[in-house]
Amino acid sequence: MCIDCVEPVRLPGGLMTAKLRALWLAPIQLPVVDGGLSNRGGGWIEGWRWALEAHSPGVELAILGYGPFVHEPFAVGNATFFSFKPEPSNKYRELLRRWSHHYPVGDSGHESFNEALTTFRPDIIHVHGSESGLAKLSAASDVPTVLSLQGIATIWQRFMFSGQTCLDVVRDSASVHFLKGSGYLHSYMTMRDRAATERRILDDCRYVLGNTEWDKRVATVLCPSAIYYHGDRAVRREFYDHQWQQSPGGDPVIYCTSGSAPYKGLEILLHAVALLRGAGFPTLRVRIAGAAVGGGNWPALRRVIRQLRVDDAVSLLGVIDASAMVSELTAATVFVLPSHIENESNALIEAMLVGTPCVAAAVGGVPSIMRDRVDGLLYQDRDPFALAGAIHRLIADSDFATSLAATGRATAHRRHDPANVANQLVSAYEDVIARAGRSRAWDP
C-alpha cells in the first residue's frame, strides 16, 4: 500500500471491476523466453508474473524483456512477450563499448517499446529497476509509470571495491582481461555510468515501488517528491513447494548463490570456510551457484581460493535452474548470503521459503527480511570471523538450526504469500492510475 493512498474498489475475491493492462519493462528475459537463463537474476519478475496470473486474473501483462533472444510477440498465460531489437554488434564494437563504460540497456529499445505500446495499449507501465536505464523508454509516453527499486546503482557503486586491496586492483589493471574491458576498474566505471543515468531517472520519478525499510529510506533521499508504495516480492513457485529437513551425519555443506563481483562478498565466505576447516570442520564443503567462473573478476576470486588452500572444499556450480537450486537448498546444512550490499535478496527469500538455516550480512534491506536469532543469523559485514562463528553455531547446534529454519520459513511464507503480493501490486497500479486521472483502455 502507498502512503495516504485510496483503496481501489474490488469485487469479492479481489477481482477488479474492469481489466487492467500493465506493460513491464524488464532487464532480463523470463524463463518462457530464454529457457531458464533468467536464473542469472530477476526471479522476482517471474514470481510477480505467476502471482498475478494465479490470484489477479483481471490483470493482463505485456513484458518487454532485454536479452539475447529476439522473437516475434507471443502470448502465454496472462502475458504477451515482446523482445528488444538489438543494434548490430561485433567484437570490436563490444570492446569499444566496454572501454566507453556505457551501459546500453534501453538505448536501442525504442522501436520495440513503441510496438508494445501501440499494440498492447497499457493502462500503466512498470519499469523493473532504476539501475537498468529502461525508464528512459517510457519517459516520452503519457502512460503513468511506476518504478521498482531493485539494485540501486547510486549506492552499489560505493561497494564496487569491497573486500579488495590496492594490490588486487593494481594486479587486475595489469592483466590481459583488463585490456579486454573487464575487471574491477571497468566494472566500477560502468556502474558509475549507470548511477548517473539512474539519478536523472529518479529525479523525474513520480511513483516508486519498494520492498524494504531500506528502500523507503533511500527513496526519501533519491526521489523525495515521488509517492512510495510498498510491495513484497514473490519468487518462482518451485521454492514454495519444498521443505528442508535436517540430514543426520555427513559432511557439513554451505550453499551460496553469488557472482564474482566484489560486492557479492565471496572472498569473505571463502575466508570463513578456511577458518572453519581449521576449527573443527576439516571436511566442510561450500557449493556456489551463479556466474562466478569466467566473469571479469574471476581471476582475483580464483587467486583467493588458491591462497586460502580451499580448492578441494569449493564447488562452483555455474548458473543452475530453479529446480536445481531447490535441490541444493534442501541438501545444504546452511545457506549463506555474504553480500556487502543487498536490497531484498531473492536468494535469501528462496532459502527461507524452503526452510534452510540462513546466515546473512546485516546490510541494506536484509534485516527487513530476516530477523537476527529469530529467522536466521545476521553478522557484521566484512567480518569473516563473525561469519565463521555464525556458521559454526548452526552446524554444531542442530536443534537451534532447525528452530530458526522453521520460524524463518513461516515468516517467508507469510511475507511472500503470492495472493498478498498480487494484491499489493494491483493496489499500487490502481492508485497510480487513479492519481494520473486516466480511464483504463478496457473500461466499458
Protein Blocks (a to p, Z undefined) as FASTA:
>chain_A
ZZhiacddddehhiafbdcddddddfbdcfklnoopmmngoklmmmmmmmmmmmmmmbcc
ddddddfbdcddddehjbccdddddddddfklmmmmmmnopafehjlmmmmmmmmmmmno
pabdcdehjklommmmmmmpcbdcddddfbdfklmmmmmmgoiafklmmmmmmpmklmno
pajklmmmmmmmmmmmmmmmmmmpmbdcdfbfklmmmmmmmmmmbccddddddddfklmm
gccdddeejiddddddddfbfklommmmmmmmmmmmmnopambccddedjfbopaklmmm
mmmmmmnopmmmpccebjadfklmmmmmmmpmbdcdfbfbdcbdfklmmmmmnopacddd
dehjlmmmpcghklmccddehilklmmmmmmmmmmmmmlmmmmmmmmmmmmmmmmgmklm
mmmmmmmmmmmmmmnopacfklZZ
